[in-house]
Amino acid sequence: MIELSVQNLTKYYGANKIFQNISFEVKSGDRVALIGQNGCGKTTIMKIIMGVEEYQGGNIYLRKGARLGYLDQIPEYEEGITTLEVLQSAFDDIDQIRRKMKYLEEQFQVLKDSALEKAIDSYGKLTEQYELSGGYEIDTKINRITEGLQINDTMKNMSFHLLSGGEKTRVILAKILLEEPDIMLLDEPTNHLDLSSIEWLEGFLKEYQGAVFIISHDRYFLDSIANMIYELEFDHISVYHGNYSYYVLEKERRFLLEFKNYQNQQKKIAQMEEQIKRYRIWGQMRDSEKMFKRAKELEKRLEKIEVLDRPILEKRKMRLNQNDINRTGKIVLEIQNLSKAFDEKPLLECVDISIFYQDHACILGKNGSGKSTLLKMILGELEPDQGVIKYGSQLKIGYLPQHVIFEDEDLTLLEHFSRAHDITTGEARSQLAKVLFFQEDVHKKIKHLSGGEKSRLRLCSLTFQRVNFMILDEPTNHLDITSREVLEDTLSEFEGTILFVSHDRYFINKIADKIMEIEDKTIKAYPGDYTYYQEEHQKEILRKGTAENQENEKKGNTKINNRQINNKQISNKAKEQPIVKVNYRKKLAEIEGKIEKMELQMKSLEEEMNSYNSDAEQLREIFEKKELVEKELEQAYEEWEQLTLMEAD
């Protein structure tokens, strides 16, 4: 079933054409990735589909009744609205049903006769509607998605407007997932997510029943979830029926086929032109009208040929300054017993790291685990609370931050580079060309550069300074796929040592030969790429699970053996146990049993109310019983929570 159809869409910004006459479809169950270079109009297409951007030509068709969910703009909420309330707003329609049910429950106490019977009938229908809509599963759904996206209880209870930009994006993504729209439009959904959250999102989207339309530069993510790739290029959308890896191979195959067809056509045209030339020569030599006629016929055939454009496979490559980089010692960086805490809360403890010459090491870890803090300590911007950081000999460090800022961004690239390195404009042009700034590009002001272009400019400066130890913080942020591939090719040829932080698993796999994961406040090293790390990590999880099972079995056997101990031993052992703890456990067991009984009683009373159709007095009695059980159940929950906390202490 076609959920969305875009036909001959055209968009201009003033006199600048963004795209023209593009067409595509999205069907139910499709997981489409829209890819293309930065600035080609991908986000604009999404905004046009959502109706928040005007367009100059074409049509957009949505299936009647289809619901859209869109991740891009962060909506404004009143101050005081909590994150949990934002998430619960995904179920506003269901909540309206619940409110109607609550209203009718209150009316049962005052209505009589036919009015009461009508209310009972309406209540039964609403209850059925509430259940079918998933009303009883709302809390479970919220918990599942917030756990996957690492939205903890503290965040849930915070006012939404106090969250950071990244946290707000995560919350809005969670809200869209909870809404379960027919078509989900996600613009860079993996931004602000750590690796575990990205992997969770991949699993969620693969199971999602609706259509998903995604813009992403995360190639590993696209490999995992996309079953269609739409590439926006040269006013045309090319369709690839597969994931990103399939797209790469298929695009090359299509290019080779197109180039072969182009060459064959050019050969045929050249042959026809040569034949026309010969016919004319023969016509002149023999004074033959017949030869001139053949030449004209062949010219007409040549004019009718639809000439193929020469296929272009743009593969740009940066050329770093590799000459004269000083060779460092074998050990480039050594960290021993390093610890760091903030507000007396430990972030890193007893960290040991060794980085060797020509290592390409990647630091992994969840958001907030201390990756950026570790980089700052290595760079000398923060002091560790304890431990030692030792640097190797002949070391020249270059740092590429996540957000590149220049001192004077009103300067042009040419002005900045020539002044910063005290070289001529001619030399500066030559160096800038190595990182793909050509001709008029060098006269752009730095403030008008994209994030990716600023990173390229900083990288050019670092390599010009002949750094031999490069530290990179999220280097692929702001880069489109083509630019990421250019950076990968460039760094792969770097003859020095690299230490970097990244969430881009495709990039990590291409560059890293050592993975260092921050977990439980310390670091564990894996000597390999991301694929190797994943395999080893999975083995560790399996080993851990096996060890836990064996421990549980051991505990079970111990319990059986303990039954054989004589009564005197049992009595003595019992005396050694903390009496308070035993009492807590006993009370917990009692209260849990009480809660279970009351929940069953509530369900029974609700069913009785739904099916009831006679005496109004009896109905009121049932309703009063239900209210009484509700109050007792609430008290039981509070008591259970207090006992749980007391036992934990």
N, C-alpha and C positions, 0 to 999 in steps of 0.2 A: 504494500500500500504506500502510495506517495504521500509523505507528510508535508513536504515543502518543495515548491518548484520555482526556480528563478529563471526568467526568460529575457534575453537581450538587455541585460542591465547595463546602464551607462551612468558614469559619475564624473562630474567636473568640479574643481575648486577654482572658481573664476574662469580664466582661460586655460588652466592646466588640466589636461585630461588625466584622470586616475585609471579608469578602465572603460572599455566600450564593448557593448553587445556580448556580454558574457552570460552563459546559461549553464545551469546544473540542477540536479534533483537530489533530494534526500528521502530515502524510504525508511519505513519502520524497521528497526533492527540494525540500520546502518550505523557504523561508528566512523564518521568521516573526519579526516584531518585535512584542513586547508593550509597549505604551505606556500611559501614564496618569500622573496627578499623583503627586508624592511622597507616600508613606504609603497608597496605595490597595491595596497588597498584591502588587505585581509580584514582588519578590524572594521573598516568602513562598510564592508559587505554585511558584517554581523549587525552593525548599528542600523543599516537600511532595513534588514529583515525585521528588527525589533521596532522599527518605526520612529527611531530617534534621530535619523539622518535623512535628509532629502536626497533625491536622485533625479537625473535629467531624462531618463528614458528606460523603457522596459517594464516588466510586470513581475510581481511576486504573488504566488498563490500558496495559501496554507489550507490544509485539510480542514473542513468545517468542524469546529469544536476542538481543534488541536490547541494544547496549552504549551506556551513557551517558557523556558527558564533561561535567564541570561546572567552570566558572570562577567561583569566589567565594572560598571559604576558602583560605588558603595553608597547605598541609600542613606538618607539622614533620618535619625530617630530622635525623639524628644529626650532631653537629659533625664536620667533616672531610669530609663528603660533598660532592663538588664539583658545580658547576652541570652540567657535562657528564655526570656520573653520574646526576643527576636526569633529564636529557633522555634518556639511554640507557635509563632504567627504563621508558620508554614502550614499549620492545621486549623486555620481560622474557620474554614467551612465546617469542619468536623466539630469545632468548639461551639459553633452556633447551634448544632444539633444537641450537644450536651446541655447548653443553656436552656433550650426549649424543654428538654427532659426535666431539668431541675425546676423550671417554672411549673410544669404540669404536676410534679411531685408535691409542690406547695399547694396547688389548686385542689388536689385530692381531698384536702382537709375541709374545704368550704363548699365544693360542688355537690349537687344532689341529682338523683334520678337520671334523666336522659343526658343532661349536661355532663354528669360524671362518667356515664358509659361512653360518651363521645370522647372525653379526655383520656379514658383508659385505652380506647381503640387507637387514638393518636399516639399515646405513649408507647404502645406495643410496636407501632410502625416505626417510630423514631428510634426505639431501642434496636430494632433489626437493622435500620439504616446506619446507626452508629457503629454497630458491630461489623457490618459489611464494609464500612469505610475505614475500618482499622482503628477505631477510637480506643479500644482497650489495649492497643499495641503502641500507642504514641510514645510513652516513656521508654519502651524497649528500643524503638527506632532511634530516638534522640540519643540514647546512651551508646548505641552501636556506632553511629556516625561521629559523635563527638569523641569517642574513644579512638576511632580510626584517624581522625584529624587532630588528635591531641589537644582537644579543648577540655581542660580539666574543670573541676568544680569551682575553683577560685575564679577562673575566667567566666564561667556560667553565671556566677553571682555578681560579677562586676557590671557597672554601668557600661553599655555598649560604646558610648562616645569617649570613654577613657582608654579604650583599647588602641594599640598601635595600628598603623595602616595594614601591616601584614596579618595581624590578628583579626582585624575586621574582615579582610578578604577571606580568611579561613572560615569565619562564622557565616558569611554570606554564601560561600561554597556549600557549607553544611546545610544551610536553609534550602538552597536549590535542590540538593540531593534528597532532602526530606520531602519536598513538594512533589517529586517524581513527575515532572512535566513530560508531555509526549515528545517534545524536542528540546534537548538540552544544548544551549549555546555557551561554550566555555572558552574564554579568551585567556590563554596562558594559565590554566588551572594549577599547574605545579609550582608556580611562583609562590614563595613564602612557605612551602612545605619542605620538611626534611625527608630523607630517603624512606624511612619507615612509613610515613604518611602518604608519600607518592605511591609506594608499592600497595598500600591498602586501597588507595583510590583506583589504581589499575584493576584490582580484584573486583571492586564495586562496579566499575563501569563495564567490565566484561560480562557481568551478570545482569546488567540493566536491560530491561525489556524495551524501553523507548529508543528513539533515535538520538544520537550524540553527534554534534557538529563542533569540532575543536580547532582552535588555533594554538599551536605549540611549537617551540623550537627544541623540545626535549625528544631527541631521536629514540632513545631507549623506551620512553613512555609511548611514543607513536608505534614502535615495533610491537609493544605489548598489547595495545588496545585497538589500534586502527585496523579496520578491514577494507577501507577505501582511502586513497590519497588523491586529493584534488590539488593540482599545482597551478597557481595563478602566475602566468608568465606571458609577456607580450600580448596583452589584451585577450588572452585565451586561457581557458581552464582545461588542462589535460587530466584525464581520469585514469587512475591505476587501481586495479582490483586486488589489493593486498595491503600488507603493512609497509613500513618504511624501508626495510631491507629489500623487499620485493620491488618497491619503487626505484631504488638505486640501480638495481640490475636491469629492470625493464626499461628505465630511461636510457641507459647506455645502449641497450639492444635496439631501441627505437631510433636513437641517434645514428647508430651505425647503418641501420637499414635506410633511414632518410638520406644519409650522406651517400650511400651507394646508389640510391635512386637519383639523387642530384647529379652525381658523377656520370651515371648512364645517360641521363637526359642531356647534360652538357656535351657529352661525347656525340650523342645523336644530333644535337643542334649544330655542332661543329661540322659533322659529316654533311648535313643538309646544306649548310652555308657554303661548304667546299664544292658540293655538287652544283649549287646555283651558280657559283663562280665559273665552274667548268662549262656548264651549259651556255653561259653568256660568251665565254671565249670561243667555244665551238661555233656558236651562232654567228659571231663576227668573222671567224676564219672561213666558214663555209657559206656565209650569207644565208643562213638557214632560219627561216621564221619558225620552223618546228622546234629548234633548240631554244629560241627565245620564249616560245609558248611553254615549254617544259619548265624553264626557269621561273616563269610567272606562276605556274601551277604549284611549284615547290615552295615559292615564296608565300603563297596563300596558306599552304599547309603549315608552314613555319609560324605564320602570324597567329594561327589558331591554337598553337601549343600554349598551354598554361605553364609558364616558366616557374619552376620550383625555386624558392628562396634557399640560399646556401644555409644549411643547418649550423647553428652556433651552439657549442657546448662550452660555456664560459667556465674555465677553471683557472682562477687567479691564484697566484702564489707570492707570498711575501719573501723577501730575501734579507735575512738578518745579518748583521755584522758579526761574522764568526771568527774573523782573523784576529790574531794577537790576544785572544782571551787567555789570561794567566791561568796556569794549571794550579789548582789548590792541592792541599795535602789530602791524604787518603780519607781522613775524618774531617768532614765539613762542619758538622754540628753535633755536639754531644750534650744531652740534658740528663742530669742525675738528681733523683729524689726531689723533684720540683713539686711544690704545693702552692695553691692560691685559693683564698677565700674572700667572700664579700659579705659584709655585715655578719661576720662569724659563721657564715654558711659555706662549707667547703665546696669548691667547684672542681678543683683538680688536686689529687693527692698522690704523692710518691711516684711521679711520672718519670720514666726513663726513656730516652730516645737517642738513637744513633743514626745520623745521616751521612752517607759516604759519597765520595766523588762520583759524579754522573748519575746518582740516584734521581729518579723521578717519583717522589713520594707524595701521596695524597692523604690528607687528614679527613676522616669521616666522623660523623657524630650527629646526634639529634640536635635540633634547635635549642640553644641555651646550654649545651654540654660543655662549652668552653673552647671551641675551635678558634674563634677570633681573639679571645683572651690569650690563648697560647701563642698565636702569631704576634700579638702586641708585645708579649714578654720576650720573644725571640728578637724582635726589632728594637727592643730597649725602650718601648713606650710605656711599659708597665714593669714594676718590680715584683718578682715572686716573693711569697712569704717565707719560703725556705727552698733550698736546693741550689744547684749550680748550672749555669749555661756556659758551655765552652765553645768557642769558635775556632775553626781550623785556620791554618796559615794561608797567606796570599788570598784572603777572602775579600771579595767586593760584592756587596749585597745590593740587589735591585728589587724594589717592591712595587707591585701593581695592585692597588686597592680595588675594592668592589665598586666604589664610586670615585671616579677620577676627577679631581678639581685642580685647576691651574691658577697660579697667583694672579695673572692678568689675562682674563678671558676676552678682553676687547682686542687683543693682538690677533693678527692673522697667523696661520700655521707657519708661514715663511718667516715672519717677524719673530715669533716665539723661538723657533728652532735655531735660527741664526744667532740670536742674542744669547739664548741659554747656553749654547756651546761655542760661542765666539768664533763662528765660521762665516764664510761668504754666503750670499744668497744662492749662488750657483751650487756650492757644496751642500747647502741645506735642501735645495730642490732634489739633488741626487739622492740624499738620504731619505727624504720623504717619499720619493718614488719607490723605494724598496719596500715600503709598507702601503703601497697602492694609493698614494695621494699624487695625482697627475695634474698637469696643466692648471686649469682654473681652481682646482681643489685647494691648492696651496694658498690662495688668496681669501679663503673663507675665514671668518672670525671664529675663534675657538668656542665662543659661547653659542654658536649656531651648529656645532657638531653634535651628532648623536652620541649616546653613551658608548657604543661600539667604536666609533671614530676616535673618541677621546682615549679609549684604551689602546688603540693602534698607535696614536701619537705618543703616548707614554711609553709603550713598548719600543718604539723607534728610539726614544731618548735613552732608555736603559741599555739597549744593545750598542748604541753609539758610544756609551760610556764604558763598554767592554765589561759589563758585570759578569761574574761567573757563578753566582748563586742567586737564582730568581725565586722570589716569594710572591705567590699569586693568591688573591682572595676572590673567589667566585669569578674567574676570568671570562667565563662565557655569558655572564649576565649582560643583557642588552644586545647580544649578538644574534643575528639570524643564522639559519643553518649553514648557508654558504660561508659566512664569516667565521663560524665555528670551525668549519673544515679547513679554512685557510690557516687559522690559529693552530689547529692540530698539526698540520703539515710543518708549520714553522717551528713549533716547540719540539717536535720529534727530531728535528735536525740540530737543536741547541746542544752545544758541546759541554755546557756546564751542568750544574746541579739545579734541580727544581723541587720546591716544596710548595704545595698548593692545597687550597680548600675548594671543594666543588660538590654540587648536588647533581651535576650532569654526568650520569653513569656512562653514556656513550663516550664522552670526552675522557673520563677517568680511564675507561678501558683502553683508549687509544694512547694515552700518555703515561699512565702510572705503571711502575714496575714494583712498587711497594705501597701497601695500604696500611695506614695507622688509624685504628678505630678508638675513639674515646667512648668508654663505657664504664659505668660505675666509678666515675671520677678518675680513672686511670687509662693508660693506653696499651693496646695490644697490637703488635705488628704482624702483617701477613706479607710474605715475600712473593708478590705476584700482582696481576692486574685485578680488576673488579670481578671478573668471572671467577678467578681463583679464590678471591675473598668470599664470594657468595657460597661456593662449594664447601670451603672450610668452615664457614659460619654455620651452614646447614648441618655439617657433620657434628659440630659442637652442640647444636640444639638436640640432635638425635642422641649423642652421648649423655647429655644432661638428663634427657627424658629416661634413658635406660637406667642411669644411676639412681634417679628418683624412684623408678619402679622397683629396683632392687632394694632400696632403702625401705620402701613401703612394705615389701615382702618380708624383709628382715624384722620390721616392727610387728608385722602380723605374727610371725613365728615367735617373737619375744612374748607377745600377748598370750599365745597358746601355752608357752612354757611357764609363764607366770601363774597360770591357773593351777599348776601342779605344786606351787609353793604352799606350805602349810599355813594354817590360819594365824599362827603366831607371827610368822614372817610378814604376812599381809597386814596384820594389825600394826606391827612395828613400822612398816613402810608407810602406812597411812598416816601415822603420827608425824612422819617427816615431811609430808605434803603441806603446803600452805592452806590452812583451813578456809581462808577468805576466798582463794582461787576456786576451791571446790564448791563453795557456796555460790559463787558467780556462775560457774558452769551449770550447776543444778538449776538455778533460777532462769538462766538463759534457755535451757532445755524446756523448762515449764512454760515460759512465755512464748517460745516458738510453737509449742503444741497448742497453746491457747489461740495464737494468731491464726494458725492453720484451721482450727475449728470455726473461728469467727468468719474467716474468708469464705468457707463453705456455707455457713449460715447466711451470709450476705447474698451469695449467688442463688441460694434456694429462695430467699425472700424476693429477689428481683424477678426470678422466673415465675413465682406465684403472682406477683403484681402484673406481669406481662400477660399471663393467661387468664387472669381474673375477669369475671364479667357479670357479677351479681350484686350482693349486698354491699351498700356503700359504707355502713358502719364497720363491717369486717375489713374492708379495704383500708379504712383509716387506721384500724388496729395494726394491720400488716405494715403500713407506712411508718407508724410510730415505733414499731419494733425495729424496723430497718434503720431509722434515725438513731435509736438507742445503741444498736450494734455498731453503727458507724462511729459513734463517739467512743465506745469502748475499744474499738479496733484502733482508733487514732491514739488513744492513751497507751495501748499495748505496744504500738510502734515506737512511741517516745521512750517507754520503759526499756524496750529491747535495745534501742540505740544507746541509752545511758549505760546499760549493763555491758554492752560491747566495748564501749570506750573505757569503762572501769577495768574490764578484764585485760585490755591492751596495756593499761598502765601497770 
